[in-house]
Amino acid sequence: MGVSLEIIGGPRTGDVIELSAGEAVRFGRGSAADYPLPQDPQLSSLHFEIAFDGSDCTICDLKSTNGTFVDNRQIRRQTLANAQEINAGQSRFRVVIEDDAALRRRVVQMLAQAQPLYAILDAARTPAIAEILNETTERFESLYEGESAAHLGACAPYLVRLPERSRLLRRLVRQGWGQAWGVYLVSDVPFEGIRKHLRHFLKIKGEDGEHYYFRFYDPRVLRVFLPACTPEQDAEFFGPVRSYIVERGRGLGAKVFSSGVGQGEPVTGRFG
């Protein structure tokens, strides 16, 4: 299940906040808030908290001065439902609660619009990836070459082209989204060009002078690596890539990273 808040009124209209299972987010005007809204003078420093335990989403007023309202009724604590609206200060929020199937449909729709779209799939994650690739008619190729490609085929990263109406895309999202099967990217460069670019990053040189495999195609790695890049690293890693798209975890949407930004945007943003 996925939970997010869409800000539909107030200073930060258009923002989307996604919650992970087990996460609690405090909203308010002050810097101690997990999601501060200093532009809203009617909010208390810590105004309300929303918590998601994986099944239920609850809101709790944090003894705010002006109160917290759900569907125009003042609350102290309440379990939230899909499409309910929260009013706090000058800000209005819409609650979006989606089951896994609905979330995956949304992800497929957004990815299909992000063209030209590629995926890098990590065959080491599960034998299902090799089985799926063997059945597809889409173009794919290992990022390894020579002996490495021959001996490490069962655990290699594979570059795959995903056209807009690709059945493979729907299958990958349905079976693998949230399972760290790989990452997606948008590039105008043809298949061979993007493969050549990505191969530069398969190994990196450590501080000890040794070379190590760099699993940049693991979304858990990439979503930590990209925000930490220097401008020089960012320019080198992106190169001809317009955007990298990574999952946020099981059932929790995606982030889009663009060159020079250094911070992922929620899946509801535009790709490319």
N, C-alpha and C positions, 0 to 999 in steps of 0.2 A: 504494500500500500504506500502511496505517496501523499505527502501533505505539503502544501505551500500556501503562502499568503500573498495576494495581489493587492498592492496599494492602489486604490481606486479614487482617492481624494486626499488633498493635502499637499504639503511641500514636496513629497517624494512620489507623486503619482506616476504609475508605470513600473515601479520597482516590483520585483518578485523575490520573496524570501522562501527558500525551501528548507524543510526540517528533516533531519535524519532521525531514524528510530533511536530512542534513548536520549534525544537532545531536548534541551529546554532553552528558549531564547527570551531574554528580557528586553522589552522595548521601553524607551523613555527619552527624555531630552538630554540627560547627562551622559558623560563619558563612561560611566560605569555600566551603562546598558550594553547588551550584546549587539543590539541594532539601534544605535543612537539616531534620534531625529531632532537635532538641535534647532532646526528651522521652525519647529512647532512650539510656540511659546506657551500653549495651553496644556502641554504634557508635563507631568511630574518628572523629576530626574529619573526615577524608576517607576514606570506607570503600570505595566501589566506584563505577564509572562505567559508564553504558550509552550506547552510540553507535549511531546509525542512519544509514546512508549512502544510504538510498533503496531498498536491496534486502536488505541483511543487517543484523541487529541483534546487536551483540556486547556482552558484559559483561566488565569487567576489574576484578579486585581491586586496590585502591590501597595494598597493603602494610598491610592492616588488622590490628589486634591479634587479633581473634576470628575472622577469616576470613569469606569469602563462600561461600555454598553454593547450588548449583542442583540441584533435586530431591534434596536431602540429600547431595550430593557436593561436597566443597570444590573450588573452582576458582581458577585464577589468571586465565585468559582463556578465553572460550568463545563460540561463536555460539549465539544463543538461538532457540528454536522456540516456536510458539504453545502456550499453556496450561502452560508450564513455571513452576515456582515458585522464587523466590529467597528465601533466608533470610540476614538480616544483622542481628546484634544481636537485639533482641526483635521486629524487624519482618519481616513476610512479604509478598511481592509476587507477583502473578500476571502473567505476560506475555501480552498480547493482541496478536496479529498478524493483521490482516485484509487481504484483497485489496480492490481498489477496489469491486468489486461488493457484497461483504459490508458494507463501510463505508457505501455508499450506501443499502442496504436498512435499515440501522440508523438512518441520518439520516432517511429517509422515515418510519419508524415513530415516531420521537421527535417530528418536526415535526407529523405527523398528529394527535398527542395534544395539541399545543399550540394549543388553540382558545379563542376565534375567531382564526384565523390569516390574516395578510395577507403579501404579498410586495411589495417595491418593486423592479421590474426595470429595469435600465439598458439601454435599446435601443441606446445608443451602443457597447456592448461588442461586439455581433455582430448581423448581419441575422437570425440564427436566432431572436432574441427576438421580433421583429415577426412572423415567420412563425408561430411558436408561438401568439402571442396572437390572430392572425387565425383560427386553427383552433379555438380553445377556446370552450367555452360558458360558462366562468366569467366573472364580472363583472370588468371592468378599465377603467381610465380614466387618461389622462395627468394628471400633476400640474401640467402647464402649462395655461394658459387663453388664450383669444383668439388673437391673431396668433402668439404663441409656440407654442401647441399646433398650429396649422396649419403653420407654417414649420419647426418643430423636431421634428416627429413621429417622424422616423427616429432621433433621438438623445435623445428625452425619457425621463424616468423614469415608469414606469407602476405604479399601485397595482392590485393584483390580490387578490381574495378567494379563499381556498383552503379549501374545506370539508374535513372529515376524510377523506372517501373520494375526494378529487379526483384524477383521472387526471393533471391538469396538474401537481400537486405532484410526482408520481412522475417525470414527464417532465423537469421543471426540475432535480430532483436528479440524475437519470441523465445528463443532457446538460450541465448547467451547474455542478454543485457543484465548487468548487475553481477556477472560472474567473472569479470576481468578477462574476457576472451581476447580483447585487443582494443585498438583505438581507431578513430575515423579521421580523415583529413580531406580538405578541399584544395585542389590545385588545378590550374589550367595547363600544366605541363603534361605531355603524353606519358603513357605508362612507363616506357623505358627511362625517360628522363627523371620521373619521380622516384623510380626504383634506384637509379644511380645516386640520386641525392641522399636517400635514406640509408643506403649502404655505408655512407661515410660515418655513421654514428653507431654501427654495430659494436665497435670496440672503442674504448676510450683509454687514455693514458693516465694512470694514477699518480699520486704524489711520489710514490716509490719508484716510478719509472716503468712499472709493469703495465701491460695492457689487459684490460678486463672487458668482458661482454657487458654491454649497456642495454638493459631491457626497457628502452624508452617506449616500446609498444605495449607495456603493461600500464593500464590507466592509473593504477595506484601509484606508479612511479612518475608518470608524466604530469599528473595534476599537482605533484609536489615540486618537480623539477622546473617547470615553466615559470611559475611565479618567482623563483629564486634566480633566474638567469640574469646575467649582466646584459647590457645592451648589445655587446659584441657577440655573446653566446646566443642571444635571442635572434639576431640577424642571421647568424650562421645556421642555426638549427631550423629556422623557418625557411630561409631561402625562397624557393618557388611555391611554398605552401602558404595558402591564404589563411587557413584556420585548421587547428586541431580540435577534435570533438571527443570528449572523454566522459564516461559515465561517472556519476557521483557516488555510486554504491547501489546496492540492491533496491530497486523500486524508487530511486530518488532522483530521477532525471539525469541531466547532463550539463557539462560546462563546455563553453566554446572559448578557445584561446586564439587570439589574433596577434600578429607580430607587433611588438612595441607596447602591447597592453599590459601583459604580465599578470592579469587577473581574469579568472574565468567568469563568463556571463551565464545566466541560467538558460535552460533549454528554450524558454519562451522568447528569447531574443532572436534576432535574425542571424542566419549563418552567412559566412563568407564576407 
